Amino acid sequence: MHKARGDYVVFIDAGLEIDPNGISMLLEHMEWYDADIIVGSKRHPASQVHYNWSRKILSYGYYYIVKLLFGLNIKDTQAGIKIYRKQVLRAVLPRLVEKRFAGDLEILVVAKKYGFTRIYEAPIKLDYHLAKITSAATIKSIVGIFLDTLAIFYRSKITKFYDNSPPKRLILSKSLQTKSY
């Protein structure tokens, strides 16, 4: 992230199931909505998605768990494409703990806590039949994401781990950063 040169940072899974040509659509959404984060979503009405019914059931179930635990109105936190304003990641990344299954969710939860609430979904093209190497729906990964989600809930709602403000130097406006005192 420290090598990113522009105002936005794009994350896309390497599993080949998401069409990378969709990045331009997500960038357009960043501009249209003046968003902090754009989440590529399998459940967006304009998405073109090809995946089996068991994945659909898991996706719907996870959406309801996330909505219940965190109040996020994002229907698909786990699709592997997102665009962030660099300032969001600068504020959020130092507080993150997750290393495996629910890192995307943790970023969204912490961003919301820090006041980055302009989070919107955009359509994607996704075909799990093209990506034979993905492990997104194995029993191990399903259990892993559930446990990681509970851990984020524990840190967010029980211990208030994320409630500490991000370091002030990371959230100062550019005009304040250039002044010398």
SETIKE-525894 format. One line per field, with one value per residue (C-alpha): residue in one letter; x, y, z. Coordinates in steps of 0.05 Angstrom, whole numbers, padded with zeros to 5 digits. Layout:
N
semar (A, ...)
u (X, ...)
v (Y, ...)
w (Z, ...)
REM end
This chain:
181
semar (M, H, K, A, R, G, D, Y, V, V, F, I, D, A, G, L, E, I, D, P, N, G, I, S, M, L, L, E, H, M, E, W, Y, D, A, D, I, I, V, G, S, K, R, H, P, A, S, Q, V, H, Y, N, W, S, R, K, I, L, S, Y, G, Y, Y, Y, I, V, K, L, L, F, G, L, N, I, K, D, T, Q, A, G, I, K, I, Y, R, K, Q, V, L, R, A, V, L, P, R, L, V, E, K, R, F, A, G, D, L, E, I, L, V, V, A, K, K, Y, G, F, T, R, I, Y, E, A, P, I, K, L, D, Y, H, L, A, K, I, T, S, A, A, T, I, K, S, I, V, G, I, F, L, D, T, L, A, I, F, Y, R, S, K, I, T, K, F, Y, D, N, S, P, P, K, R, L, I, L, S, K, S, L, Q, T, K, S, Y)
u (00000, 00057, 00077, 00008, 00016, -00056, -00114, -00145, -00121, -00152, -00154, -00173, -00169, -00119, -00165, -00188, -00262, -00272, -00265, -00211, -00243, -00294, -00244, -00264, -00337, -00316, -00273, -00334, -00374, -00319, -00328, -00404, -00415, -00353, -00343, -00293, -00299, -00331, -00345, -00354, -00418, -00445, -00513, -00516, -00575, -00530, -00477, -00466, -00453, -00444, -00438, -00474, -00533, -00492, -00448, -00510, -00539, -00473, -00470, -00540, -00529, -00464, -00498, -00550, -00497, -00456, -00517, -00539, -00470, -00444, -00502, -00466, -00514, -00466, -00497, -00431, -00369, -00330, -00328, -00255, -00254, -00255, -00230, -00209, -00189, -00117, -00133, -00182, -00129, -00078, -00125, -00151, -00093, -00053, -00112, -00125, -00112, -00143, -00095, -00138, -00212, -00248, -00198, -00246, -00299, -00251, -00230, -00304, -00320, -00261, -00272, -00343, -00321, -00271, -00325, -00313, -00387, -00392, -00388, -00425, -00432, -00419, -00435, -00383, -00374, -00358, -00353, -00329, -00327, -00267, -00228, -00212, -00160, -00205, -00216, -00271, -00324, -00285, -00307, -00242, -00253, -00327, -00308, -00250, -00291, -00344, -00292, -00256, -00323, -00337, -00267, -00280, -00347, -00311, -00258, -00310, -00367, -00339, -00267, -00276, -00208, -00223, -00251, -00184, -00176, -00127, -00062, -00076, -00020, -00058, -00123, -00100, -00121, -00067, -00070, -00053, 00003, 00041, 00041, 00101, 00095)
v (00000, 00048, 00044, 00064, 00130, 00152, 00170, 00101, 00031, -00029, -00099, -00157, -00232, -00270, -00330, -00307, -00312, -00236, -00200, -00147, -00104, -00087, -00043, 00016, 00008, 00010, 00072, 00106, 00089, 00121, 00186, 00183, 00173, 00209, 00144, 00123, 00050, 00015, -00059, -00104, -00143, -00209, -00187, -00121, -00123, -00108, -00161, -00219, -00278, -00352, -00394, -00454, -00453, -00474, -00412, -00369, -00398, -00386, -00315, -00298, -00330, -00291, -00226, -00235, -00252, -00190, -00145, -00172, -00168, -00103, -00065, -00062, -00052, -00084, -00145, -00176, -00162, -00221, -00211, -00204, -00134, -00069, 00003, 00045, 00117, 00114, 00157, 00103, 00049, 00094, 00103, 00031, -00015, -00003, -00029, -00093, -00161, -00212, -00248, -00301, -00305, -00242, -00187, -00154, -00151, -00124, -00066, -00048, -00052, -00010, 00041, 00051, 00060, 00114, 00152, 00128, 00115, 00128, 00054, 00031, -00031, -00037, -00092, -00144, -00201, -00264, -00336, -00388, -00440, -00403, -00407, -00479, -00460, -00419, -00446, -00398, -00450, -00507, -00530, -00504, -00435, -00433, -00449, -00401, -00342, -00355, -00357, -00295, -00259, -00275, -00251, -00184, -00179, -00193, -00139, -00090, -00097, -00131, -00106, -00042, -00055, -00013, 00046, 00079, 00133, 00122, 00160, 00234, 00240, 00192, 00231, 00303, 00339, 00353, 00428, 00415, 00367, 00418, 00473, 00479, 00505)
w (00000, 00015, -00059, -00084, -00121, -00135, -00091, -00097, -00081, -00117, -00087, -00132, -00118, -00159, -00169, -00239, -00222, -00225, -00291, -00281, -00335, -00282, -00246, -00291, -00268, -00195, -00209, -00240, -00178, -00135, -00173, -00179, -00104, -00078, -00041, 00012, -00010, -00068, -00058, -00118, -00103, -00129, -00104, -00142, -00191, -00250, -00233, -00280, -00235, -00248, -00186, -00156, -00109, -00048, -00056, -00063, 00002, 00038, 00011, 00034, 00102, 00113, 00092, 00147, 00199, 00181, 00181, 00249, 00282, 00252, 00220, 00153, 00096, 00047, 00016, -00005, 00036, 00009, -00066, -00084, -00113, -00076, -00086, -00026, -00019, 00002, 00063, 00087, 00084, 00118, 00177, 00180, 00163, 00227, 00268, 00229, 00259, 00211, 00165, 00133, 00119, 00141, 00126, 00078, 00131, 00183, 00137, 00127, 00201, 00222, 00166, 00189, 00261, 00238, 00202, 00131, 00118, 00044, 00026, -00036, -00078, -00153, -00203, -00222, -00272, -00235, -00258, -00208, -00263, -00292, -00227, -00211, -00158, -00112, -00042, -00022, -00005, 00027, 00096, 00125, 00096, 00116, 00188, 00184, 00160, 00213, 00269, 00242, 00238, 00311, 00329, 00294, 00331, 00397, 00383, 00357, 00406, 00469, 00479, 00437, 00407, 00345, 00384, 00393, 00342, 00286, 00295, 00283, 00232, 00187, 00185, 00182, 00119, 00067, 00082, 00155, 00138, 00097, 00149, 00194, 00265)
REM end
